[in-house]
């Protein structure tokens, strides 16, 4: 009977490759038209001086790339970003899972979290400067601090929303605690944790920019500040565009990792069929 019903149920429509072309064109049409209009207004002197147009930004990018300065700024910012994001994510995930699994730990951490979380993490920069000094470690620490809180919150909430029958079954089979965490708790909570990681990734760029404005000798944040000081708005916007491109690529990479890790969870969903 079930087989007959499954055969009678209409299959979910899937767009062919040729049908996706208009959809793809529709997605890029508005941004492309906006860039064309921006270029036309800038080239005809209809924009304020501080709003450089795309060809001027491209020229400044080529200039910085030819001098090698752009690659140094990109390298240093990426090192700080990757290091801070990795450290903050690990700390936040571990603390969040622990607070979710252990009621005493959760009761102890929740008030502290509620007090510290609303504070802008850049406010801790003077303290971090005293601890790590003027160097990349300071910017990395600020990024890690900013990342750890949303990941902590996502991990703790994911444990709270997890099906408790899974833990009950694992305990009935006398599964070791460490095995239960890695084989039961982590797979069940990873969708929620990835949601927190995506939010934390965006915050990592914000905190990195703020940290690089103070005390950094290289980095995209410093490039933007120098462009403003030199009244070179094309250089300033080169740094802004670089942040945007890095943020977009990092988000796509994280979503690709998410799809790979959660391939079993996403099986049968519209996202899993993409």
C-alpha positions as CSV (number, residue, x, y, z in Angstrom):
1,X,0.0,0.0,0.0
2,X,2.8,2.4,0.9
3,X,4.6,1.6,-2.4
4,X,1.4,2.5,-4.3
5,X,1.0,5.8,-2.5
6,X,4.7,6.7,-3.1
7,X,4.2,6.0,-6.8
8,X,1.1,8.1,-6.9
9,X,2.7,11.0,-5.2
10,X,4.0,13.6,-7.7
11,X,7.7,14.1,-7.7
12,X,9.1,17.4,-6.6
13,X,9.8,19.6,-9.6
14,X,13.4,20.1,-10.4
15,X,14.6,22.8,-12.7
16,X,16.8,21.7,-15.6
17,X,20.1,23.3,-16.3
18,X,18.7,25.4,-19.1
19,X,15.8,26.6,-17.0
20,X,18.2,27.9,-14.3
21,X,19.8,30.4,-16.7
22,X,17.0,33.0,-16.5
23,X,17.1,32.6,-12.7
24,X,20.8,33.2,-12.5
25,X,20.6,36.2,-14.8
26,X,17.8,37.6,-12.7
27,X,20.0,37.3,-9.6
28,X,23.0,39.2,-11.1
29,X,21.0,41.7,-13.1
30,X,20.3,44.2,-10.2
31,X,23.8,44.2,-8.8
32,X,25.3,44.6,-12.4
33,X,22.9,47.5,-13.2
34,X,23.8,49.2,-9.9
35,X,27.6,48.9,-10.7
36,X,27.0,50.3,-14.3
37,X,24.9,53.2,-12.9
38,X,27.6,53.9,-10.2
39,X,30.3,53.9,-12.9
40,X,28.3,56.2,-15.2
41,X,27.5,58.7,-12.4
42,X,31.1,58.7,-11.2
43,X,32.7,59.1,-14.6
44,X,30.4,62.1,-15.4
45,X,31.3,63.8,-12.1
46,X,27.8,63.4,-10.6
47,X,29.1,61.8,-7.4
48,X,30.8,63.4,-4.3
49,X,34.5,63.1,-4.1
50,X,34.5,60.5,-1.3
51,X,32.4,58.1,-3.4
52,X,35.0,56.8,-5.9
53,X,33.6,54.8,-8.9
54,X,34.4,51.3,-9.9
55,X,37.1,52.0,-12.5
56,X,39.0,54.3,-10.1
57,X,38.8,51.6,-7.4
58,X,40.1,49.0,-9.9
59,X,43.0,51.4,-10.7
60,X,43.9,51.8,-7.1
61,X,43.7,48.0,-6.6
62,X,46.1,47.5,-9.5
63,X,48.4,50.1,-8.1
64,X,48.5,48.5,-4.6
65,X,48.9,45.0,-6.1
66,X,51.8,46.1,-8.3
67,X,53.6,47.6,-5.3
68,X,53.0,44.4,-3.3
69,X,51.4,46.4,-0.5
70,X,47.9,44.9,-1.0
71,X,49.1,41.3,-0.7
72,X,50.8,42.1,2.6
73,X,47.7,43.7,4.0
74,X,45.5,40.8,2.8
75,X,47.9,38.2,4.2
76,X,48.1,39.8,7.7
77,X,44.3,40.3,7.9
78,X,43.7,36.7,6.8
79,X,46.1,35.3,9.4
80,X,44.4,37.3,12.2
81,X,40.9,36.4,10.9
82,X,41.5,32.7,10.5
83,X,43.4,32.4,13.8
84,X,40.8,34.4,15.8
85,X,37.9,32.6,14.2
86,X,39.3,29.1,14.8
87,X,40.3,29.9,18.5
88,X,37.0,31.6,19.3
89,X,34.9,28.9,17.6
90,X,36.7,26.1,19.5
91,X,36.3,27.9,22.8
92,X,32.7,28.9,22.2
93,X,31.7,25.4,21.0
94,X,33.4,23.6,23.9
95,X,31.9,26.0,26.6
96,X,28.5,25.9,25.0
97,X,28.3,22.2,24.8
98,X,29.5,21.9,28.4
99,X,27.0,24.5,29.7
100,X,24.2,22.7,27.8
101,X,25.1,19.2,29.1
102,X,25.9,20.2,32.6
103,X,23.2,22.0,34.6
104,X,25.5,23.4,37.3
105,X,27.9,24.8,34.7
106,X,25.0,26.3,32.8
107,X,23.7,28.0,35.9
108,X,27.1,29.4,36.7
109,X,27.9,30.6,33.2
110,X,24.5,32.1,32.2
111,X,24.6,35.2,34.5
112,X,28.2,35.9,33.5
113,X,27.3,35.5,29.8
114,X,24.3,37.8,30.1
115,X,26.5,40.5,31.6
116,X,29.5,40.3,29.2
117,X,27.7,39.5,25.9
118,X,26.1,43.0,25.3
119,X,29.5,44.7,25.9
120,X,31.2,45.6,22.6
121,X,34.3,43.4,22.5
122,X,36.4,46.2,21.1
123,X,36.0,47.8,24.6
124,X,38.4,45.2,25.9
125,X,41.1,46.4,23.5
126,X,43.1,48.4,26.2
127,X,43.3,45.3,28.4
128,X,44.2,43.0,25.5
129,X,46.9,45.5,24.4
130,X,48.4,45.3,27.9
131,X,48.4,41.5,27.8
132,X,49.6,40.9,24.2
133,X,51.2,44.3,23.2
134,X,51.2,45.9,19.8
135,X,51.1,43.1,17.4
136,X,48.9,40.7,15.5
137,X,48.1,38.7,18.7
138,X,46.0,41.6,19.9
139,X,43.8,41.7,16.8
140,X,43.6,37.9,16.8
141,X,42.5,37.9,20.5
142,X,39.8,40.5,19.8
143,X,38.4,38.4,16.9
144,X,38.5,35.3,19.1
145,X,36.6,37.1,21.9
146,X,33.9,38.3,19.5
147,X,33.5,35.0,17.8
148,X,33.3,32.9,21.0
149,X,30.0,34.4,22.3
150,X,27.6,33.7,19.4
151,X,29.1,30.2,19.0
152,X,28.7,29.6,22.7
153,X,25.0,30.7,22.6
154,X,24.3,28.6,19.5
155,X,25.9,25.4,21.0
156,X,24.1,25.8,24.3
157,X,20.8,26.4,22.6
158,X,21.4,23.4,20.3
159,X,21.9,21.1,23.2
160,X,18.8,22.4,24.9
161,X,16.7,21.7,21.8
162,X,18.2,18.3,21.2
163,X,16.0,15.2,21.4
164,X,16.8,13.9,24.9
165,X,15.8,10.4,23.9
166,X,19.1,10.1,22.0
167,X,21.1,10.7,25.2
168,X,18.7,8.3,27.1
169,X,19.3,5.5,24.6
170,X,23.1,6.1,24.6
171,X,23.2,5.9,28.4
172,X,21.0,2.7,28.4
173,X,23.6,1.1,26.1
174,X,26.3,2.2,28.7
175,X,28.1,4.2,26.0
176,X,31.1,6.0,27.4
177,X,30.6,9.7,28.0
178,X,33.2,10.9,25.5
179,X,31.8,8.5,22.8
180,X,28.3,9.8,23.5
181,X,29.4,13.4,23.0
182,X,31.2,12.7,19.7
183,X,28.7,10.1,18.3
184,X,25.4,11.4,19.6
185,X,25.5,15.0,20.9
186,X,27.7,16.6,18.3
187,X,25.8,15.2,15.2
188,X,22.5,16.3,16.8
189,X,23.7,19.8,17.6
190,X,25.8,20.6,14.5
191,X,23.0,22.3,12.5
192,X,22.5,24.8,15.3
193,X,26.2,25.3,15.8
194,X,26.7,26.0,12.2
195,X,24.1,28.8,12.4
196,X,26.1,30.3,15.2
197,X,29.3,29.9,13.2
198,X,27.8,31.9,10.3
199,X,26.8,34.7,12.6
200,X,30.2,34.6,14.3
201,X,32.0,34.8,10.9
202,X,30.3,38.1,10.0
203,X,31.2,39.4,13.5
204,X,34.8,38.4,13.0
205,X,35.2,40.8,10.1
206,X,33.6,43.7,12.1
207,X,35.8,43.1,15.1
208,X,38.9,42.7,12.9
209,X,38.3,46.0,11.2
210,X,37.8,47.8,14.5
211,X,40.9,46.2,16.0
212,X,43.1,47.0,13.0
213,X,42.2,50.7,13.3
214,X,44.0,50.8,16.6
215,X,47.6,49.6,17.0
216,X,47.9,47.6,13.8
217,X,50.9,48.3,11.5
218,X,49.4,46.3,8.5
219,X,46.0,45.0,7.5
220,X,42.9,46.0,5.5
221,X,41.6,48.1,8.4
222,X,44.8,50.2,8.3
223,X,44.6,50.5,4.5
224,X,41.1,52.0,4.8
225,X,42.3,54.4,7.5
226,X,45.4,55.4,5.5
227,X,43.2,56.0,2.4
228,X,41.1,58.4,4.4
229,X,44.1,60.2,5.8
230,X,45.7,60.6,2.4
231,X,42.3,61.7,0.9
232,X,42.6,58.7,-1.5
233,X,39.1,57.5,-1.4
234,X,39.8,55.0,-4.2
235,X,42.3,53.3,-1.9
236,X,39.9,53.5,1.0
237,X,37.1,51.8,-1.0
238,X,39.6,49.2,-2.2
239,X,39.9,48.1,1.4
240,X,36.2,48.1,1.8
241,X,35.7,46.0,-1.4
242,X,38.4,43.6,-0.3
243,X,36.6,43.1,3.0
244,X,33.4,42.4,1.1
245,X,35.0,39.9,-1.2
246,X,36.8,38.1,1.6
247,X,33.5,38.0,3.6
248,X,31.6,36.5,0.7
249,X,34.2,33.9,-0.1
250,X,34.5,32.9,3.6
251,X,30.7,32.6,3.9
252,X,30.5,30.4,0.8
253,X,33.3,28.2,2.1
254,X,31.6,27.8,5.5
255,X,28.3,26.9,3.7
256,X,30.2,24.3,1.6
257,X,31.7,22.8,4.8
258,X,28.2,22.8,6.4
259,X,26.7,21.0,3.5
260,X,29.5,18.4,3.6
261,X,29.3,17.8,7.3
262,X,25.5,17.8,7.4
263,X,24.9,15.8,4.3
264,X,23.0,13.1,6.2
265,X,20.8,15.7,7.9
266,X,20.1,17.6,4.7
267,X,19.3,14.5,2.8
268,X,15.8,14.8,1.1
269,X,15.6,18.6,1.7
270,X,15.7,21.2,-1.0
271,X,19.1,22.4,0.2
272,X,20.5,18.8,0.0
273,X,19.3,18.5,-3.6
274,X,21.2,21.5,-4.8
